[in-house]
Amino acid sequence: MNAKDMISDELKYHLLKLLEKDPNMSQRAISREMDISLGKANYCLHALIDKGMIKAKNFYKNKNKTAYTYYLTPKGIEEKATITFRFLQSKLTEYENLKFEIEEIRKEAAALSGKHNA
């Protein structure tokens, strides 16, 4: 497994979602939107290109030669669907765990409040 296989599902999910919404988004805008470094944005984009999930097109007539349009490939669309499902499951599990933890803290706070008032 190489390093580019180590990109988290959450990072892939957010990046694929951004590119699906705005294929013309610059790497700088991606880094700002995702709150990651420009280098990490570049690394992640190249990893997704290497895996065949996105294609980058540079339009030769464009005055800005560094501007690319990033397209999700059929593999990228399929991967986004898979990741979306896993991401949803992860967030639902996290939500249930937080609900349980909050309830435990409420019970503890109520018990401490009762001892404090006694």
N, C-alpha and C positions, 0 to 999 in steps of 0.2 A: 504494500500500500504506500503510495507516494504522498507527499505533503498536501498536494492539491485535493486528495480524497478526504482530507481532514476538515474541510469547511463544514461548519455546523448546519443542520437543517434550518435553524432559525435564520441564520445569515443568508442561506440560499433562498429561503422563502421570501424574505424581505427584498432581496435583490431581484428575484424573478418577478415579484409583484410590482416593484418600481418600474422595471423595464417593460412589463406588459402595459402599464399605465402610460409611460412616456419613453418610447424607444430612442428618442433623441437626447435623453438626459446625458449630460457630460459626466465624466468620472469625478470631477470636482463637486458637481451637484449631488451625485450619488454618495460621495463621502460625507458631505454635509447632512444630507437627508438621513443617512444611516448612522451618523455619528461615529464614523471610522476614519482612519487616515486615508489619504489619497493613495498611498502605496498599497494599503490593504484592499481598497476598492479595485485598483488595477489588478492585483493578484487574484481576487475573487472572480473578476470578469474573465481573466485569462483561463482560470480553472474551469469556468462554465463553458468557455469556448472550446477548450481542450476536450471536455467531456461531451461535446456536441449538443449542449443544451441551448446555446445561443450562437448567433452569427453576428459578426460585426461588419458593417458596410461603411466604407468611406467613399463619399461621392466626389469623384475627381473634379467636377465643375464647382464644387463648394470652395469658396475663398478660404475658409477655415480648414486647412488640411488635417488638423488634429481632431476634427469633429466626426464622430461615428454615430451610426444608427444601429442599435442592438435589437435583433429580432429573436424571439423565442422560436426554436425549432420544434417540430412535432415531439421530439424527445424531451425538449425543455418544457413543453406544455404538459406532457404526461408526468414528468418529474415534479412539476409544480403542483399538479393534482395530488400526487402521492405525498409530497411534503406537506401540503395543506392539511390533508387528513391526519398525518402524524403530528403536525404542529397543533391542530385542534385537540387531538387526544391528550397531548402533553399539557396543554393549557387547562383542559377540563380536569385532569388529575391534579394539577397544581392548585386549581380553584377549590376542589374538594378538600385537599390537604389544608389549605388556608382556612376554609370554613371550620374544619375540625380544630385547628390550632387557635382560631379566634374564640371559639366556644370554650375551649380549655382555659384560655386566658381570662375570659369573662367569669368563669366559675372561680378561678383563683382570686380575681379582683374582688368578687362578691364575698368570698370567704375572708379575705384580708380586711375588707371594709367592715364586715361584721365583727371581727376581732378588734379592730381599731375603735369601733363605737362602743364596745362592751366595757 
